[in-house]
Each structure stands twice: as structure tokens, then as C-alpha cells.
Amino acid sequence: MNKMKRRLVKRLKMYVRFQFSSEGASPLAVIKVVTDLGFQPVMGEYDFYYEVGGKYGTYRDMLQKLHEGLRGLKVQYTVTTKKE
């Protein structure tokens, strides 16, 4: 892989946006789950981000951990991944 591609892949970020319901877990419970996984809060269009790095396995593993961590909390979420 050339240097330019390596630099782009290393800058991959996974962004998460949540939609809460009064029937689900509190926002503070959701915040605890995602910050315990290593996500950082961000202001603006998304709620949290995770610095994926350059390995697809890291992306896949974190996506699975996020899904498992949120299971049962009755919160909807969307994931967007960007090269920055």
C-alpha cells in the first residue's frame, strides 16, 4: 500500500448518532456504554466518534462491540464512517 493510502486509512473515524425514546434507557446510560468503549463526544452533526485507525478488523470489531453494548437499551443509532 502506498504512503498516501496508508495516511488516509489511518485517519478513519466512526461517527455515531443516537435517537432516544422515553421507553428506552436514559441518555446517561448510553453515554456510559459508548465512552467505556472508547468513543469520544463531539459537538455538531454526530454525538460520538471513534478513531478506527487503519485496520478493517478494528472497524468490524468495534462495530460489533457497539452493537452488543447497546443491545437491550432500546436506543436507535446510525453509524457513519469517514476518512478525514
N, CA, C and O atoms as CSV, one atom per row, in Angstrom:
chain,resi,resn,atom,element,x,y,z
A,1,MET,N,N,0.858,-1.178,0.000
A,1,MET,CA,C,0.000,0.000,0.000
A,1,MET,C,C,0.898,1.234,0.000
A,1,MET,O,O,1.866,1.309,0.757
A,2,ASN,N,N,0.570,2.191,-0.849
A,2,ASN,CA,C,1.418,3.375,-0.898
A,2,ASN,C,C,1.175,4.297,0.301
A,2,ASN,O,O,0.192,4.138,1.024
A,3,LYS,N,N,2.075,5.258,0.504
A,3,LYS,CA,C,2.023,6.128,1.681
A,3,LYS,C,C,0.736,6.939,1.756
A,3,LYS,O,O,0.185,7.128,2.841
A,4,MET,N,N,0.255,7.418,0.617
A,4,MET,CA,C,-0.968,8.225,0.608
A,4,MET,C,C,-2.149,7.397,1.101
A,4,MET,O,O,-2.926,7.868,1.931
A,5,LYS,N,N,-2.295,6.186,0.609
A,5,LYS,CA,C,-3.402,5.333,1.063
A,5,LYS,C,C,-3.275,5.031,2.541
A,5,LYS,O,O,-4.268,5.066,3.267
A,6,ARG,N,N,-2.063,4.733,3.002
A,6,ARG,CA,C,-1.863,4.436,4.419
A,6,ARG,C,C,-2.273,5.615,5.287
A,6,ARG,O,O,-2.906,5.423,6.325
A,7,ARG,N,N,-1.927,6.829,4.883
A,7,ARG,CA,C,-2.299,8.011,5.650
A,7,ARG,C,C,-3.809,8.171,5.721
A,7,ARG,O,O,-4.348,8.488,6.782
A,8,LEU,N,N,-4.493,7.957,4.615
A,8,LEU,CA,C,-5.951,8.095,4.597
A,8,LEU,C,C,-6.617,7.058,5.478
A,8,LEU,O,O,-7.547,7.376,6.219
A,9,VAL,N,N,-6.151,5.819,5.407
A,9,VAL,CA,C,-6.763,4.757,6.191
A,9,VAL,C,C,-6.543,5.000,7.678
A,9,VAL,O,O,-7.434,4.722,8.480
A,10,LYS,N,N,-5.390,5.504,8.060
A,10,LYS,CA,C,-5.112,5.757,9.469
A,10,LYS,C,C,-5.996,6.856,10.039
A,10,LYS,O,O,-6.110,6.979,11.258
A,11,ARG,N,N,-6.618,7.651,9.191
A,11,ARG,CA,C,-7.445,8.755,9.651
A,11,ARG,C,C,-8.933,8.404,9.607
A,11,ARG,O,O,-9.772,9.305,9.608
A,12,LEU,N,N,-9.265,7.151,9.571
A,12,LEU,CA,C,-10.652,6.705,9.505
A,12,LEU,C,C,-11.326,6.900,10.861
A,12,LEU,O,O,-10.797,6.490,11.894
A,13,LYS,N,N,-12.507,7.534,10.841
A,13,LYS,CA,C,-13.278,7.744,12.067
A,13,LYS,C,C,-14.677,7.170,11.903
A,13,LYS,O,O,-15.284,7.266,10.837
A,14,MET,N,N,-15.172,6.575,12.974
A,14,MET,CA,C,-16.532,6.043,13.022
A,14,MET,C,C,-17.360,7.014,13.864
A,14,MET,O,O,-17.073,7.230,15.042
A,15,TYR,N,N,-18.381,7.590,13.250
A,15,TYR,CA,C,-19.271,8.523,13.944
A,15,TYR,C,C,-20.592,7.848,14.270
A,15,TYR,O,O,-21.102,7.050,13.483
A,16,VAL,N,N,-21.146,8.173,15.442
A,16,VAL,CA,C,-22.412,7.580,15.872
A,16,VAL,C,C,-23.375,8.690,16.263
A,16,VAL,O,O,-23.007,9.655,16.933
A,17,ARG,N,N,-24.595,8.530,15.835
A,17,ARG,CA,C,-25.682,9.457,16.182
A,17,ARG,C,C,-26.780,8.629,16.849
A,17,ARG,O,O,-27.110,7.542,16.376
A,18,PHE,N,N,-27.343,9.135,17.937
A,18,PHE,CA,C,-28.368,8.405,18.676
A,18,PHE,C,C,-29.722,9.082,18.595
A,18,PHE,O,O,-29.826,10.300,18.452
A,19,GLN,N,N,-30.749,8.265,18.691
A,19,GLN,CA,C,-32.115,8.766,18.834
A,19,GLN,C,C,-32.697,8.062,20.053
A,19,GLN,O,O,-32.799,6.836,20.090
A,20,PHE,N,N,-33.074,8.855,21.047
A,20,PHE,CA,C,-33.558,8.316,22.313
A,20,PHE,C,C,-35.075,8.274,22.347
A,20,PHE,O,O,-35.760,8.994,21.621
A,21,SER,N,N,-35.572,7.410,23.213
A,21,SER,CA,C,-37.012,7.276,23.438
A,21,SER,C,C,-37.247,7.243,24.943
A,21,SER,O,O,-36.409,6.753,25.700
A,22,SER,N,N,-38.380,7.761,25.365
A,22,SER,CA,C,-38.709,7.709,26.792
A,22,SER,C,C,-38.949,6.272,27.252
A,22,SER,O,O,-38.970,6.006,28.454
A,23,GLU,N,N,-39.128,5.357,26.323
A,23,GLU,CA,C,-39.319,3.942,26.652
A,23,GLU,C,C,-37.997,3.192,26.793
A,23,GLU,O,O,-37.981,2.035,27.214
A,24,GLY,N,N,-36.896,3.840,26.445
A,24,GLY,CA,C,-35.603,3.178,26.489
A,24,GLY,C,C,-34.742,3.647,27.648
A,24,GLY,O,O,-35.208,4.341,28.552
A,25,ALA,N,N,-33.488,3.256,27.602
A,25,ALA,CA,C,-32.531,3.643,28.637
A,25,ALA,C,C,-32.308,5.154,28.620
A,25,ALA,O,O,-32.566,5.829,27.623
A,26,SER,N,N,-31.827,5.658,29.742
A,26,SER,CA,C,-31.558,7.091,29.828
A,26,SER,C,C,-30.351,7.445,28.957
A,26,SER,O,O,-29.484,6.603,28.724
A,27,PRO,N,N,-30.294,8.676,28.481
A,27,PRO,CA,C,-29.121,9.100,27.711
A,27,PRO,C,C,-27.815,8.900,28.478
A,27,PRO,O,O,-26.790,8.587,27.872
A,28,LEU,N,N,-27.833,9.075,29.803
A,28,LEU,CA,C,-26.614,8.894,30.591
A,28,LEU,C,C,-26.132,7.441,30.569
A,28,LEU,O,O,-24.927,7.189,30.578
A,29,ALA,N,N,-27.064,6.488,30.542
A,29,ALA,CA,C,-26.686,5.070,30.452
A,29,ALA,C,C,-26.027,4.776,29.106
A,29,ALA,O,O,-25.058,4.020,29.037
A,30,VAL,N,N,-26.549,5.371,28.046
A,30,VAL,CA,C,-25.982,5.181,26.711
A,30,VAL,C,C,-24.604,5.823,26.628
A,30,VAL,O,O,-23.678,5.244,26.061
A,31,ILE,N,N,-24.470,7.016,27.190
A,31,ILE,CA,C,-23.181,7.704,27.208
A,31,ILE,C,C,-22.131,6.853,27.915
A,31,ILE,O,O,-20.993,6.768,27.454
A,32,LYS,N,N,-22.496,6.231,29.013
A,32,LYS,CA,C,-21.552,5.382,29.745
A,32,LYS,C,C,-21.088,4.216,28.883
A,32,LYS,O,O,-19.899,3.900,28.857
A,33,VAL,N,N,-22.010,3.576,28.182
A,33,VAL,CA,C,-21.645,2.442,27.328
A,33,VAL,C,C,-20.646,2.864,26.259
A,33,VAL,O,O,-19.605,2.230,26.092
A,34,VAL,N,N,-20.960,3.927,25.541
A,34,VAL,CA,C,-20.092,4.294,24.415
A,34,VAL,C,C,-18.748,4.875,24.873
A,34,VAL,O,O,-17.729,4.641,24.223
A,35,THR,N,N,-18.729,5.618,25.965
A,35,THR,CA,C,-17.439,6.131,26.442
A,35,THR,C,C,-16.583,5.002,27.020
A,35,THR,O,O,-15.359,5.044,26.900
A,36,ASP,N,N,-17.191,4.009,27.636
A,36,ASP,CA,C,-16.439,2.845,28.118
A,36,ASP,C,C,-15.806,2.079,26.958
A,36,ASP,O,O,-14.780,1.421,27.133
A,37,LEU,N,N,-16.413,2.161,25.779
A,37,LEU,CA,C,-15.858,1.513,24.588
A,37,LEU,C,C,-14.748,2.344,23.938
A,37,LEU,O,O,-14.048,1.860,23.049
A,38,GLY,N,N,-14.591,3.579,24.377
A,38,GLY,CA,C,-13.531,4.426,23.833
A,38,GLY,C,C,-14.002,5.510,22.892
A,38,GLY,O,O,-13.179,6.211,22.303
A,39,PHE,N,N,-15.312,5.667,22.733
A,39,PHE,CA,C,-15.846,6.741,21.889
A,39,PHE,C,C,-15.694,8.074,22.604
A,39,PHE,O,O,-15.751,8.146,23.831
A,40,GLN,N,N,-15.501,9.129,21.817
A,40,GLN,CA,C,-15.350,10.484,22.336
A,40,GLN,C,C,-16.562,11.326,21.940
A,40,GLN,O,O,-17.046,11.213,20.814
A,41,PRO,N,N,-17.061,12.170,22.850
A,41,PRO,CA,C,-18.174,13.046,22.471
A,41,PRO,C,C,-17.715,14.094,21.464
A,41,PRO,O,O,-16.561,14.523,21.466
A,42,VAL,N,N,-18.646,14.492,20.608
A,42,VAL,CA,C,-18.344,15.503,19.602
A,42,VAL,C,C,-19.576,16.387,19.433
A,42,VAL,O,O,-20.705,15.902,19.512
A,43,MET,N,N,-19.369,17.649,19.208
A,43,MET,CA,C,-20.476,18.590,19.011
A,43,MET,C,C,-20.825,18.650,17.532
A,43,MET,O,O,-19.945,18.540,16.679
A,44,GLY,N,N,-22.090,18.822,17.231
A,44,GLY,CA,C,-22.489,19.006,15.840
A,44,GLY,C,C,-23.396,17.908,15.334
A,44,GLY,O,O,-24.317,17.469,16.022
A,45,GLU,N,N,-23.121,17.477,14.128
A,45,GLU,CA,C,-23.983,16.532,13.412
A,45,GLU,C,C,-24.041,15.154,14.076
A,45,GLU,O,O,-25.056,14.464,13.977
A,46,TYR,N,N,-22.976,14.755,14.741
A,46,TYR,CA,C,-22.911,13.437,15.377
A,46,TYR,C,C,-22.755,13.589,16.875
A,46,TYR,O,O,-22.433,14.672,17.362
A,47,ASP,N,N,-22.983,12.507,17.610
A,47,ASP,CA,C,-22.891,12.546,19.068
A,47,ASP,C,C,-21.526,12.081,19.586
A,47,ASP,O,O,-20.998,12.636,20.550
A,48,PHE,N,N,-20.954,11.047,18.930
A,48,PHE,CA,C,-19.674,10.475,19.358
A,48,PHE,C,C,-18.873,10.039,18.150
A,48,PHE,O,O,-19.421,9.823,17.069
A,49,TYR,N,N,-17.564,9.912,18.344
A,49,TYR,CA,C,-16.715,9.353,17.297
A,49,TYR,C,C,-15.690,8.411,17.915
A,49,TYR,O,O,-15.374,8.494,19.102
A,50,TYR,N,N,-15.182,7.515,17.078
A,50,TYR,CA,C,-14.136,6.590,17.477
A,50,TYR,C,C,-13.066,6.598,16.395
A,50,TYR,O,O,-13.375,6.465,15.210
A,51,GLU,N,N,-11.826,6.752,16.793
A,51,GLU,CA,C,-10.698,6.744,15.867
A,51,GLU,C,C,-10.400,5.280,15.531
A,51,GLU,O,O,-9.828,4.553,16.343
A,52,VAL,N,N,-10.792,4.860,14.334
A,52,VAL,CA,C,-10.687,3.452,13.955
A,52,VAL,C,C,-9.240,3.052,13.695
A,52,VAL,O,O,-8.815,1.972,14.105
A,53,GLY,N,N,-8.502,3.885,13.039
A,53,GLY,CA,C,-7.144,3.505,12.654
A,53,GLY,C,C,-7.152,2.888,11.276
A,53,GLY,O,O,-8.028,3.187,10.463
A,54,GLY,N,N,-6.193,2.036,11.006
A,54,GLY,CA,C,-6.026,1.554,9.650
A,54,GLY,C,C,-6.419,0.120,9.380
A,54,GLY,O,O,-6.179,-0.369,8.276
A,55,LYS,N,N,-7.006,-0.573,10.325
A,55,LYS,CA,C,-7.297,-1.988,10.099
A,55,LYS,C,C,-8.798,-2.236,10.024
A,55,LYS,O,O,-9.567,-1.780,10.870
A,56,TYR,N,N,-9.196,-2.974,8.984
A,56,TYR,CA,C,-10.616,-3.298,8.830
A,56,TYR,C,C,-11.106,-4.102,10.025
A,56,TYR,O,O,-12.243,-3.926,10.462
A,57,GLY,N,N,-10.273,-4.972,10.553
A,57,GLY,CA,C,-10.659,-5.780,11.709
A,57,GLY,C,C,-11.028,-4.927,12.898
A,57,GLY,O,O,-11.960,-5.255,13.632
A,58,THR,N,N,-10.308,-3.828,13.101
A,58,THR,CA,C,-10.615,-2.905,14.194
A,58,THR,C,C,-11.999,-2.297,14.001
A,58,THR,O,O,-12.783,-2.197,14.945
A,59,TYR,N,N,-12.286,-1.894,12.774
A,59,TYR,CA,C,-13.606,-1.325,12.456
A,59,TYR,C,C,-14.702,-2.345,12.731
A,59,TYR,O,O,-15.688,-2.051,13.407
A,60,ARG,N,N,-14.519,-3.535,12.202
A,60,ARG,CA,C,-15.515,-4.598,12.354
A,60,ARG,C,C,-15.713,-4.955,13.826
A,60,ARG,O,O,-16.846,-5.105,14.284
A,61,ASP,N,N,-14.612,-5.091,14.566
A,61,ASP,CA,C,-14.705,-5.445,15.983
A,61,ASP,C,C,-15.417,-4.368,16.790
A,61,ASP,O,O,-16.253,-4.673,17.639
A,62,MET,N,N,-15.083,-3.103,16.523
A,62,MET,CA,C,-15.718,-2.022,17.271
A,62,MET,C,C,-17.201,-1.909,16.933
A,62,MET,O,O,-18.020,-1.636,17.811
A,63,LEU,N,N,-17.540,-2.113,15.687
A,63,LEU,CA,C,-18.947,-2.085,15.302
A,63,LEU,C,C,-19.727,-3.163,16.049
A,63,LEU,O,O,-20.843,-2.925,16.511
A,64,GLN,N,N,-19.131,-4.348,16.165
A,64,GLN,CA,C,-19.777,-5.445,16.894
A,64,GLN,C,C,-19.889,-5.127,18.383
A,64,GLN,O,O,-20.930,-5.386,18.989
A,65,LYS,N,N,-18.834,-4.571,18.983
A,65,LYS,CA,C,-18.858,-4.208,20.403
A,65,LYS,C,C,-19.910,-3.135,20.672
A,65,LYS,O,O,-20.618,-3.193,21.677
A,66,LEU,N,N,-20.011,-2.161,19.776
A,66,LEU,CA,C,-21.012,-1.108,19.927
A,66,LEU,C,C,-22.411,-1.707,19.897
A,66,LEU,O,O,-23.247,-1.392,20.744
A,67,HIS,N,N,-22.658,-2.560,18.931
A,67,HIS,CA,C,-23.978,-3.175,18.800
A,67,HIS,C,C,-24.320,-4.004,20.041
A,67,HIS,O,O,-25.430,-3.914,20.567
A,68,GLU,N,N,-23.377,-4.798,20.498
A,68,GLU,CA,C,-23.614,-5.618,21.694
A,68,GLU,C,C,-23.813,-4.765,22.939
A,68,GLU,O,O,-24.653,-5.081,23.781
A,69,GLY,N,N,-23.042,-3.681,23.059
A,69,GLY,CA,C,-23.162,-2.803,24.219
A,69,GLY,C,C,-24.500,-2.081,24.292
A,69,GLY,O,O,-24.995,-1.788,25.380
A,70,LEU,N,N,-25.084,-1.795,23.131
A,70,LEU,CA,C,-26.361,-1.063,23.087
A,70,LEU,C,C,-27.574,-1.989,23.096
A,70,LEU,O,O,-28.706,-1.535,23.269
A,71,ARG,N,N,-27.337,-3.275,22.910
A,71,ARG,CA,C,-28.440,-4.242,22.875
A,71,ARG,C,C,-29.256,-4.158,24.167
A,71,ARG,O,O,-28.700,-4.164,25.265
A,72,GLY,N,N,-30.548,-4.084,24.024
A,72,GLY,CA,C,-31.449,-4.055,25.166
A,72,GLY,C,C,-31.706,-2.669,25.725
A,72,GLY,O,O,-32.570,-2.514,26.589
A,73,LEU,N,N,-30.987,-1.659,25.264
A,73,LEU,CA,C,-31.180,-0.306,25.790
A,73,LEU,C,C,-32.306,0.445,25.082
A,73,LEU,O,O,-32.694,1.535,25.502
A,74,LYS,N,N,-32.820,-0.135,24.025
A,74,LYS,CA,C,-33.918,0.468,23.257
A,74,LYS,C,C,-33.572,1.873,22.773
A,74,LYS,O,O,-34.341,2.820,22.939
A,75,VAL,N,N,-32.400,1.973,22.174
A,75,VAL,CA,C,-31.957,3.231,21.587
A,75,VAL,C,C,-31.629,2.953,20.124
A,75,VAL,O,O,-31.035,1.926,19.798
A,76,GLN,N,N,-32.014,3.861,19.261
A,76,GLN,CA,C,-31.675,3.715,17.847
A,76,GLN,C,C,-30.401,4.487,17.572
A,76,GLN,O,O,-30.142,5.532,18.170
A,77,TYR,N,N,-29.603,3.945,16.644
A,77,TYR,CA,C,-28.356,4.626,16.314
A,77,TYR,C,C,-28.020,4.439,14.852
A,77,TYR,O,O,-28.452,3.484,14.206
A,78,THR,N,N,-27.239,5.374,14.350
A,78,THR,CA,C,-26.703,5.260,12.991
A,78,THR,C,C,-25.194,5.421,13.079
A,78,THR,O,O,-24.677,6.154,13.921
A,79,VAL,N,N,-24.503,4.724,12.195
A,79,VAL,CA,C,-23.055,4.780,12.144
A,79,VAL,C,C,-22.638,5.310,10.779
A,79,VAL,O,O,-23.123,4.844,9.747
A,80,THR,N,N,-21.747,6.275,10.781
A,80,THR,CA,C,-21.168,6.817,9.564
A,80,THR,C,C,-19.651,6.762,9.719
A,80,THR,O,O,-19.112,7.151,10.755
A,81,THR,N,N,-18.976,6.284,8.701
A,81,THR,CA,C,-17.517,6.208,8.750
A,81,THR,C,C,-16.955,7.146,7.697
A,81,THR,O,O,-17.407,7.153,6.552
A,82,LYS,N,N,-15.960,7.941,8.093
A,82,LYS,CA,C,-15.372,8.933,7.190
A,82,LYS,C,C,-13.854,8.875,7.265
A,82,LYS,O,O,-13.271,8.588,8.311
A,83,LYS,N,N,-13.238,9.155,6.131
A,83,LYS,CA,C,-11.790,9.367,6.078
A,83,LYS,C,C,-11.564,10.857,6.253
A,83,LYS,O,O,-12.138,11.668,5.525
A,84,GLU,N,N,-10.745,11.213,7.197
A,84,GLU,CA,C,-10.508,12.647,7.451
A,84,GLU,C,C,-9.039,12.942,7.501
A,84,GLU,O,O,-8.647,14.092,7.704
